[in-house]
Every structure is written in structure tokens, then in C-alpha cells.
Amino acid sequence: MSILEKLNKGLIVSCQALEDEPLHSAYIMSKMALAAKQGGAAGIRANTIVDIQAIKKEVDLPMIGIIKKDFPESKVFITPTIHEVEALYEEGVDIIALDATKQQRPDGKSFPEFFSEVKVKYPDQLFMADISTLEEGMEAEKTGVDIVAPTLAGYTSYSQGTVPLELVRQLVARLSVPVIAEGNFDTPEKAKQALELGAHAVVVGSAITRPQVITEKFAEAVKEKSYK
Ligand SMILES: CC(=O)N[C@H](C=O)[C@@H](O)[C@H](O)[C@H](O)COP(=O)(O)O
């Protein structure tokens, strides 16, 4: 069975904690991935080589790998340059996800320029384009990516206020490549709706693996009421 078949209509759990987050630790992310597997996840999305290595030891699910890296002169931070692609390829991940927005890249290239280089170097690797608008999804498909995901909807200056489910609906209608729903699918209902709209799979992160975010929602909810 191919990787895309294995992920078909499945839940992918994103297990990520950056340096400034309380759960920042490859060991903890590996246990998050194990919990996700026990809960029925079909795949894992993870950031950094150390986390990916630790997770691979714990679970054998299909892996979407990224490397987040900040550059002072660019807002592109998900697998931004060929160096991060190279590291993920060397490590061996089933799918490499990368920023495919029109934002200024750290290497000064446009996404099509950047991705044509990547594709020539790694013709057999599956690539997932993280985009923020329909237009970027359509552009990404033209460059030859294998999957498009609205991961960055609401995270670029020009995509503020995007409703993720609405963008999924539009992407599914306009693209031929599989669309994986990702980014603020924070309830089981929204995840299910994304699949009903035709998404190939759905990635859920914070609502499962960021306890500080989950706690905040509960804390806000109990604060809103005045109790007698
Ligand atoms: C914008 C950005 O940095 N997104 C990252 C991409 O890998 C992750 O931090 C998200 O957790 C992931 O996309 C899943 O989304 P959510 O946590 O909303 O379910």
C-alpha cells in the first residue's frame, strides 16, 4: 500500500513543541506519537531531525517531516531552504512538507524556482505544500508538489480571517492533487467535516498535543461565567 493510501481518510497527529514550549523534548514527542497511535492516528507530522528520530523508534506510522527555521529577513519558516529539505531526505521521511507561500523566501527565490531545484534533486520524494490561499495552492500544484495543505491559512498577512474549512472546500474543487486539511482543525467535528468535503486526510496538532493550548480553552471557558 502506498503512503497516500495508508493515509486515506485518516487522522494525522502533529507532535511538535518548539524550544519555548513546555513539552519541548524529543522523548516527550515520541510518547505523544505513541499516544496518538494508540488513539488511532494514521500518521504523524513532526518537526526537527531529533524529534523525528525519537518518534520513529516509538511508532512505525507514515511520517510527514518538517524543519522549522527562522531567518531574520523572511517570514518563511517551515522547511525554508534546500538545506532543511536535504536533512529531512537524509533522515528518510515519507513526506517532506514545505512552505509554498508567495512570501519572500530566505534564499530570495520564488517558490516555483525553489521547488524546481528541490524536485530535480529528489525526484522520488513526496512533497506537501503548506499554503495560505487558494491561489498559492493552485501555483503549488503547477510546480509538481504531491499534496497541498492549507497549513498557513491565517498565518500570512494576506490570509487573515480565512475559514480553514472553506479553503479546504475550494482547494478540493480546484486541485487534482490530494488536499490534506491542516491548521486549526481543532475539534473532532471540524476534522470530520474536512474529510466529508473531500480532504484526503486531516492533520490535528495543538488540540491533541499542546496541553497549554487545551488548558487555555478550558480556563477561558470557566472564566467567562459568573458563578453563584
Ligand atoms: C502555523 C504553524 O506553525 N503550523 C505548524 C506546522 O507544522 C504547527 O505548529 C501546527 O501545530 C500544525 O500545522 C497543526 O495545526 P494545529 O495545531 O492548528 O492543529
PDBQT file of the ligand as one rigid body, heavy atoms in Angstrom, charges set to zero:
ROOT
HETATM    1  C1  LIG A 301       1.471  27.775  11.574  1.00  0.00    +0.000 C 
HETATM    2  C2  LIG A 301       2.384  26.686  12.078  1.00  0.00    +0.000 C 
HETATM    3  O1  LIG A 301       3.436  26.955  12.590  1.00  0.00    +0.000 OA
HETATM    4  N1  LIG A 301       1.945  25.421  11.920  1.00  0.00    +0.000 N 
HETATM    5  C3  LIG A 301       2.747  24.301  12.340  1.00  0.00    +0.000 C 
HETATM    6  C4  LIG A 301       3.035  23.463  11.204  1.00  0.00    +0.000 C 
HETATM    7  O2  LIG A 301       3.640  22.447  11.203  1.00  0.00    +0.000 OA
HETATM    8  C5  LIG A 301       2.280  23.600  13.591  1.00  0.00    +0.000 C 
HETATM    9  O3  LIG A 301       2.706  24.390  14.667  1.00  0.00    +0.000 OA
HETATM   10  C6  LIG A 301       0.768  23.292  13.752  1.00  0.00    +0.000 C 
HETATM   11  O4  LIG A 301       0.579  22.774  15.037  1.00  0.00    +0.000 OA
HETATM   12  C7  LIG A 301       0.245  22.282  12.750  1.00  0.00    +0.000 C 
HETATM   13  O5  LIG A 301       0.185  22.865  11.477  1.00  0.00    +0.000 OA
HETATM   14  C8  LIG A 301      -1.148  21.729  13.066  1.00  0.00    +0.000 C 
HETATM   15  O6  LIG A 301      -2.073  22.761  13.187  1.00  0.00    +0.000 OA
HETATM   16  P1  LIG A 301      -2.953  22.917  14.531  1.00  0.00    +0.000 P 
HETATM   17  O7  LIG A 301      -2.020  22.926  15.701  1.00  0.00    +0.000 OA
HETATM   18  O8  LIG A 301      -3.704  24.186  14.364  1.00  0.00    +0.000 OA
HETATM   19  O9  LIG A 301      -3.882  21.718  14.567  1.00  0.00    +0.000 OA
ENDROOT
TORSDOF 0
